[in-house]
Amino acid sequence: MKITPKNTDETGRMYALRILKKNIVDTTLAPGMMLSENELAKELGLSRAPVREALIELSRSDIVEILPQRGSRVSLINPELVDEAGFFRRTLECAVVRLICEMNAQNALKPEILLELKANLNQQDFFIKNPADDKLMELDNEFHHILFSCCGKERCYRLCRDMGIHFDRIRHLALTTVKEPKIVNDHFEIYEAICRGYADYAEKLMQKHLSRFKIDEELIREQYPEYFA
């Protein structure tokens, strides 16, 4: 597993949950992989109890399966759950980008927000030319987080993030499998639409952007058929 240090404000359960989620999303813990509480606890430097609690919490999101008498397993990618997470995210983010455009058209959007988005996009452009999949995923998430944050929809973002773990596995696999800069190009186009206050166009771009996973999913399924339910 890829393990980062425990934050000072994290409980053992929170730490185990964060590390497990990250490794499931980037498929270090691949779909279908069996998970041993003992081994995970040893790697994380924790007792079994917080690891077990984290696995139970992940099972509530259907990303981990608890198998009686056998242990736990990373769930295979379920296209229905991916599609539902995508639907939820498109519904929220299309509304958010429309709201931001309306705010900008009314001069209610702080100028520093546009500067923050542009700085993020410049970094994305750098990591497209100097590939680092984990960094690009991090910047992608940050771009969308800024959109929610700047219009006061932080709680909506957390809901989107928590439900999106099924969607996120496809996103990460697309970065390593499809290897096309379309996602970053989409971000630049969305940014330009926001700058001009073009709400209808920005919403259309976001809809297209968050629907790309359907094409990516087909390509990923061809390369990793064993990952899918």
N, C-alpha and C positions, 0 to 999 in steps of 0.2 A: 504493500500500500504506500501511497504518498502521504506522509505524515508531517504536519507542521506543529510547532509548539502549542501547548495549551495556553489559552488566554487567562489572565489573572482573574477575570470575572466569570469564568466558565465553571460550572459543576462538571463532574465526571460524565454524567449523562449528556449534557450539552456538548461537551468536547467529543464524545464518541459519536453523537448524532451528526455533528458538523463534518467530522473526518469521513465517516461512512457515506454520507450523502455526496460529498465531493468525489470520492472514489467510485461510487456507483454512477454518478453522472458522467465522469470521464472514462467509464468502462474499464478502469484499472481492476475494479471488481466487476467482472463481466457478467452479462445476463446469463442466468443458469448456474453460476458459481455457488458452490456450497460454502457456508460461513461457519467457522468454529468459534464459539464464544471464548474458549480458552486461548486460542491463537490470537484472536483480535485483542483480548484483554492484555496479553503479553506484549503485543506490538505497541499498544497504546499506553502501556504502563499503568493500567487500571485494574481494579478487581472485576470479577465477572458481572456483578450486579448492575453497574451503570451501562455496560455493554448490552446486557440483556434488555434493559429498559429502552435503550436506543433502538434495538432491533424490533421490539414490540411496537414502538412508535412508528417506525418505518413501515411495519406491516399494515398499519392503519391506512397508510397511503398506497397500499398495494404494490410497493416497490420491493418489498422483502416478503418472502413466504416463510411462515413458521411451520415446520414439518414435525408433527408429534413423533417422538422417539428417534428422530433423525437429525434434528438441528434446524438450521435456517438456510435459505437459499435466496440469492438475488433473483428477482422475478424476471422472466423473459419479457421482451418488449411487446406490449399488447397494443396493436394499432388502434383499437377502440379508445383506450385510455389516452393515447397520444393525441388522437383526434379531438377528444373532449377537452383536454388541456389546451390544445391549439384554439378551439372555439372560444373557450373562456378568455384566453389571452387576447385574441383578435377583438372580441367584444369590448373589453376594457380599453385596450390600447388605441383602437380607432376613435373611441369617445375622448380619450385623453389628448390625442394629437389634434383633434378638432377644437377642443377647449383651448389648447395652447395657441393655436392659430388665431382664434377669436381674441384671446388676450393680447397677442402681439398686434393685431389689427387695431385694437383699442388703446395701444400704447400702455398696456397694463402688465406686460412681461418685462422683467428686469433685464437690462442689457447684458449683465454678467452671465445670465443663463445661456444666452447665445454664444458668448465667449467660452463658457465651460463645455458646451456641446461641440464647438469647433475644435477646441483643444483635444477632446476625446477622439474626434474623427481623425485628427492629424496623427494621433498615436495608432489608431486602427490602420491607417494607411501605411505607417511605418512597419507594423507587424505583418501586413500582407506582403510587403517586399522583403521582410526579414522574418520568416515564419516562426511563430511560437504559438501553438494552438491554445494552450492554457491562457496565455496573456490576451489573445484575441477574444476568447470567450469571456474573460473578465471584463474587457472593455466593452464588449457587446452588452453585457448585463448592466454595466455602469451607464451606458448611453440611455437605455430604456428606463433605468432608475431615475436619471435626471429628469426625464419627461414627466414621470409620475410626481416626483418631488416638487418640481417648480410650480405645479398647479394645486398643491396641497392634497395629493392623493396617495400619501405614504402608506396608509393601511391597505389600500387597494393593491399597491405594489407587493406588499408582503403576502397577501392572498394569492396573487398571481405567481409569485416566486414559489410558495409552498406547494401549490397545485401543479406547477410546471415541471416537476422532476421527471415525469415521463416524457414530456416534450423536450426537455433539456438533453436527454441522452441522444435523441435524434440530432439535435443541434450540434452537439459535440462530435458525434460520428461524422456529420456532414463536413465539419472543418477538416477532419483528417482523411476523409474518403473522397468527397466531391472536389475539394480544393479549388473552388472558384471564388473570386472576389465579389460575387453578386450581392451578398449580404451587406458588405461594406459600402458598395455603390448605392444600395437602397438607403442606407443611413444618410449618405450625402444628399440624396434626392429629397428625403424627408426633411432634413435640415433646411435645404433651400426653400421648400414649400412653407415651412414654419416662418422663415425670415420674411417671406412675402405675404404671409397671412392667408395663404390659399387653403382654406379649411377642407373644401371638397377634394382637392387634389391630394392633400396630405393624407386624408383618410383613405383614399384609393390606393396610395402608395403603401400605407401601413398594412392594408388588407392584403396586397400582393406580397409584401415582405414577409408577413407571418403565415403565408400559405405555401411558401417555397418548400417547406418540410415535406409536403406530399410527394414532390418530385424526388427530393433527396432520399426519402424513405424507400422508394422503389430501388434506387441505386444501392443503398446500404443493404437492403434485403438481398440483393443479388450477391453482394460480397460477403455478407455475414448472415446467411440463412439460419444458422444455429442460434442466433440472438433473438429470434422472433417466436412468439407463441403461435 
